[in-house]
């Protein structure tokens, strides 16, 4: 009986000692999670896609941010925690604890890079900007425009004009495809909103026509106070079957052949985008229109103007005319102010 008692006392003592050891170990593990990092200055840390938690902890240990990664692993296991670390580049604060760092990585609080797509850019210019952005992963760089549109679920749809110009922010390492998807979706949504709220009686049969018209407006003027007036000129011309005679459409059609000077022979050479030789809208947009141009295309100002020409004041303004005689006078004033040769085409002015 005495031997049995001594055995039980021994077992209880061993259990108590194990409990004390376990408690001490837990306190040590918890302390390791809460201890400030010995790295006193902030630093950037990148998690590559597909990196395991152990790999992340090993890299954090290498840079000194988490001195004891094994203790951190044991703490997580004992507490049944399995944080999912998200890929991206993070700004780690100086002295941050392992717990704080893991919370930041699990929440995906990455440093955001950005790319700006400018209103009036062509799709080619947009692709160049994305291709040159070093924070993006370039999954679409090798695709042709047609292949890219197919990959985006837009097989057979011309890429020009289909992407909304804006500033897009993203985590480092994001696929360029994601930016294309966001810009495509945003343009589709904005175009549909404007189309549904369009002014009555417009000579446009569908939203694509509105997109094409908006792209021309975008290239014709950057002045907020003139977009609806420019839209009115083109809408008025479409109503009566008059050719749009827009220089930017001709320039777009010339492509790489355009050297910065638009000549009379360019206006007279027939082509799909030459709105001097062909009536109606060109076959596709000629640029990426912004929201203001989309709105103007579907809400033109109620004026009878059929012509506009640059004023020559240097502020980007135009004179709008309802008759050719008035327009011709405005054109002559422009020529006198600027000293331009009358045989040269006047970009932004209709003949």
C-alpha positions in Angstrom: 0.0 0.0 0.0 2.8 2.4 0.9 4.6 1.5 -2.4 1.5 2.3 -4.3 1.2 5.6 -2.5 4.8 6.5 -3.3 4.1 5.6 -7.0 1.1 7.9 -7.2 3.0 10.7 -5.5 5.8 10.2 -8.0 3.4 10.3 -10.9 1.8 13.4 -9.6 5.1 15.1 -9.1 6.2 14.2 -12.6 3.0 15.5 -14.0 3.4 18.7 -12.1 6.9 19.1 -13.3 5.8 18.5 -16.9 3.0 21.0 -16.4 5.5 23.6 -15.2 7.8 22.8 -18.1 4.9 23.1 -20.5 3.7 26.3 -19.0 7.2 27.7 -19.2 7.5 26.6 -22.8 4.2 28.2 -23.7 5.3 31.4 -22.0 8.5 31.3 -23.9 6.7 30.7 -27.2 4.3 33.5 -26.5 7.1 35.7 -25.6 8.9 34.9 -28.9 5.7 35.9 -30.7 5.4 39.2 -28.9 9.1 40.2 -28.7 10.1 43.2 -30.8 12.2 42.5 -33.9 15.9 43.3 -33.4 15.6 45.1 -36.8 15.0 48.7 -35.7 14.4 50.2 -39.1 11.6 49.6 -41.4 12.2 47.3 -44.4 10.4 45.9 -47.4 9.8 42.2 -47.6 8.5 40.3 -50.6 6.5 37.1 -50.5 6.7 35.2 -53.7 3.6 33.4 -55.0 3.4 29.8 -53.8 5.9 30.3 -50.9 5.1 28.1 -47.8 4.8 29.5 -44.3 8.0 27.8 -43.3 9.7 29.4 -46.3 8.4 32.8 -45.4 9.6 32.4 -41.8 13.0 31.3 -43.0 13.4 34.4 -45.1 12.2 36.6 -42.3 14.8 35.0 -40.1 17.5 35.6 -42.8 16.8 39.3 -42.7 16.6 39.3 -38.9 13.0 40.2 -38.6 12.1 36.9 -36.9 15.1 35.6 -35.0 13.5 32.3 -33.9 11.3 30.9 -36.7 11.2 27.4 -35.1 9.6 28.8 -32.0 7.1 30.7 -34.1 6.2 27.4 -35.9 5.7 25.6 -32.6 3.5 28.4 -31.2 1.3 28.2 -34.3 1.0 24.4 -34.1 0.2 24.4 -30.4 -2.5 27.0 -30.9 -3.9 25.4 -34.0 -3.2 28.4 -36.1 -2.6 28.1 -39.9 -2.2 31.6 -41.3 -2.4 31.9 -45.0 0.4 34.3 -46.1 -0.5 36.3 -49.2 2.0 37.1 -51.9 3.2 40.6 -52.4 5.6 43.2 -51.1 5.1 44.5 -47.6 6.5 47.4 -45.6 7.6 45.9 -42.3 7.8 48.4 -39.4 11.0 48.5 -37.4 10.7 46.5 -34.2 7.5 44.7 -35.3 6.9 41.4 -33.4 6.4 38.1 -35.2 2.7 38.2 -34.3 2.4 41.7 -35.9 4.3 40.6 -39.0 2.3 37.4 -39.5 -1.0 39.4 -39.0 0.2 41.9 -41.7 1.1 39.1 -44.1 -2.1 37.2 -43.5 -4.2 40.3 -44.1 -2.4 41.0 -47.4 -1.5 44.5 -46.3 0.9 44.9 -49.3 2.6 48.0 -50.6 0.4 49.1 -53.6 2.1 49.8 -56.9 0.1 51.6 -59.6 -0.2 52.2 -63.3 -2.0 55.1 -65.0 -3.8 54.7 -68.2 -4.3 58.2 -69.7 -7.5 59.3 -71.4 -6.9 59.5 -75.1 -4.2 56.9 -75.2 -4.5 54.2 -77.9 -4.6 50.6 -76.8 -1.0 50.2 -78.1 0.1 52.9 -75.6 -1.8 51.2 -72.8 -0.1 47.9 -73.6 3.3 49.6 -73.6 2.6 51.1 -70.2 1.7 47.8 -68.7 4.6 46.0 -70.4 7.0 48.5 -68.9 5.6 48.3 -65.4 8.1 46.3 -63.3 5.7 45.7 -60.4 3.4 43.6 -62.7 3.8 39.9 -63.6 3.7 39.9 -67.4 1.4 37.0 -68.4 -0.1 38.8 -71.4 3.0 40.5 -72.9 3.5 37.9 -75.6 -0.1 37.8 -76.7 -1.3 39.6 -79.8 -4.2 42.1 -79.3 -6.6 39.5 -80.8 -5.3 36.7 -78.5 -5.5 38.9 -75.5 -9.1 39.8 -76.2 -9.9 36.1 -76.7 -8.3 35.3 -73.3 -10.4 38.0 -71.8 -13.6 36.5 -73.2 -14.0 39.0 -75.9 -13.1 36.9 -79.0 -13.4 38.9 -82.2 -14.0 42.2 -80.4 -11.4 45.0 -81.4 -9.4 46.0 -78.4 -9.2 49.7 -79.2 -11.4 51.8 -76.9 -12.6 48.9 -74.7 -10.4 49.7 -71.6 -11.2 52.4 -69.2 -8.4 55.0 -68.7 -7.7 55.4 -64.9 -5.1 54.8 -62.3 -5.1 51.2 -61.2 -3.4 50.2 -57.9 -2.2 46.7 -57.2 0.0 44.6 -55.1 3.5 43.9 -56.5 3.5 40.7 -58.5 -0.1 41.1 -59.7 -0.7 39.7 -63.2 -1.1 42.2 -65.9 -4.1 40.2 -67.0 -5.8 41.5 -63.8 -5.4 45.1 -64.9 -6.8 44.3 -68.3 -9.8 42.6 -66.7 -10.4 45.6 -64.4 -10.1 48.2 -67.1 -12.3 46.1 -69.5 -15.0 45.7 -66.9 -14.9 49.3 -65.8 -15.3 50.5 -69.4 -18.2 48.1 -70.1 -20.0 49.3 -66.9 -19.5 53.0 -67.5 -20.5 52.7 -71.2 -23.7 50.8 -70.3 -24.6 53.4 -67.6 -24.2 56.2 -70.1 -26.0 54.4 -72.8 -29.0 53.7 -70.7 -29.2 57.4 -69.6 -28.5 58.8 -73.1 -30.4 61.8 -74.5 -33.3 60.9 -76.8 -33.1 61.0 -80.6 -29.4 60.4 -81.0 -28.3 59.1 -84.5 -26.6 56.1 -82.8 -27.8 52.5 -83.1 -25.9 50.9 -80.2 -23.4 51.5 -77.4 -20.5 50.6 -79.6 -21.3 53.6 -81.8 -21.3 55.8 -78.7 -17.9 54.4 -77.7 -16.5 55.2 -81.2 -17.9 58.8 -81.1 -16.6 59.3 -77.6 -13.1 58.3 -78.7 -13.2 60.9 -81.4 -14.4 63.6 -79.0 -11.6 62.6 -76.6 -9.0 63.2 -79.3 -10.5 66.4 -80.6 -10.5 68.4 -77.3 -9.2 68.2 -73.8 -11.3 71.1 -72.6 -14.1 70.2 -70.2 -16.3 73.1 -71.4 -16.1 72.1 -75.1 -16.7 68.3 -75.1 -20.5 68.6 -75.3 -20.2 71.2 -78.1 -17.8 69.0 -80.1 -20.3 66.1 -79.6 -23.0 68.4 -80.9 -21.1 69.0 -84.1 -20.6 65.3 -84.8 -24.1 64.4 -83.8 -25.6 67.1 -86.0 -23.4 65.9 -89.0 -24.5 62.3 -88.4 -28.1 63.3 -88.4 -27.9 64.8 -91.9 -25.4 62.3 -93.4 -22.6 64.8 -93.5 -19.0 63.5 -93.2 -17.4 63.9 -89.8 -14.1 65.3 -91.3 -12.2 64.7 -88.1 -8.4 64.9 -88.3 -7.8 62.4 -85.4 -9.5 59.6 -87.3 -7.2 60.1 -90.3 -4.2 60.2 -88.0 -5.2 57.0 -86.4 -5.6 55.4 -89.8 -2.1 56.5 -90.8 -0.6 54.6 -87.8 3.2 54.6 -87.9 3.1 56.6 -91.1 2.0 59.7 -89.2 5.1 61.9 -88.7 3.4 64.7 -86.7 2.2 66.6 -89.8 -1.1 66.0 -91.4 -1.1 66.9 -95.1 -3.8 67.5 -97.6 -2.9 64.3 -99.4 -3.5 62.4 -96.2 -7.0 63.8 -96.0 -7.7 62.8 -99.6 -6.3 59.3 -99.4 -9.3 57.0 -98.8 -9.2 54.5 -96.0 -11.4 52.9 -93.4 -10.6 55.6 -90.8 -10.6 58.6 -93.2 -13.7 60.5 -92.1 -13.0 63.0 -94.9 -13.7 60.4 -97.6 -16.2 58.2 -95.9 -19.5 59.0 -94.2 -20.5 57.8 -90.8 -18.4 56.6 -87.9 -15.1 54.8 -88.4 -15.1 51.0 -87.8 -13.6 51.1 -84.3 -12.8 53.6 -81.6 -9.6 55.5 -82.2 -8.5 55.8 -78.6 -9.5 55.1 -75.0 -12.2 57.6 -74.0 -12.6 58.8 -70.5 -15.9 59.2 -68.6 -16.4 62.8 -69.6 -16.1 62.0 -73.3 -18.5 59.1 -73.0 -21.0 61.4 -71.2 -20.6 64.1 -73.9 -21.1 61.7 -76.7 -24.5 60.7 -75.3 -25.5 64.2 -74.0 -24.4 66.6 -76.7 -25.1 70.3 -76.2 -28.3 71.6 -78.0 -26.6 73.9 -80.5 -26.9 73.9 -84.3 -23.1 73.9 -85.0 -21.7 71.9 -87.9 -18.1 73.2 -87.8 -15.4 74.0 -85.3 -11.9 75.3 -85.7 -9.1 76.2 -83.3 -9.1 79.8 -82.2 -5.3 80.1 -82.2 -5.3 81.7 -78.7 -3.1 78.9 -77.4 -5.6 77.7 -74.8 -7.0 74.8 -76.8 -10.3 76.6 -77.4 -12.3 76.4 -80.6 -14.9 78.5 -82.5 -18.1 76.7 -83.3 -20.2 77.7 -86.4 -23.5 76.7 -87.8 -22.7 77.8 -91.3 -19.7 77.3 -93.6 -19.4 81.0 -94.2 -19.0 81.7 -90.4 -16.6 78.8 -90.2 -14.5 80.0 -93.0 -14.2 83.4 -91.3 -13.1 81.7 -88.1 -10.6 79.6 -90.1 -9.1 82.8 -91.7 -8.8 84.4 -88.2 -7.0 81.3 -87.0 -4.6 81.5 -90.0 -3.9 85.1 -89.4 -3.2 84.6 -85.6 -0.9 81.6 -86.1 0.6 82.3 -89.5 -0.2 78.7 -90.5 -0.3 78.0 -94.2 -3.9 77.6 -95.5 -3.0 74.4 -97.4 -2.0 72.6 -94.2 -4.7 70.7 -92.3 -5.7 72.2 -89.0 -5.9 69.5 -86.4 -9.0 70.0 -84.3 -10.7 72.0 -87.0 -13.4 70.8 -89.4 -13.6 71.8 -93.0 
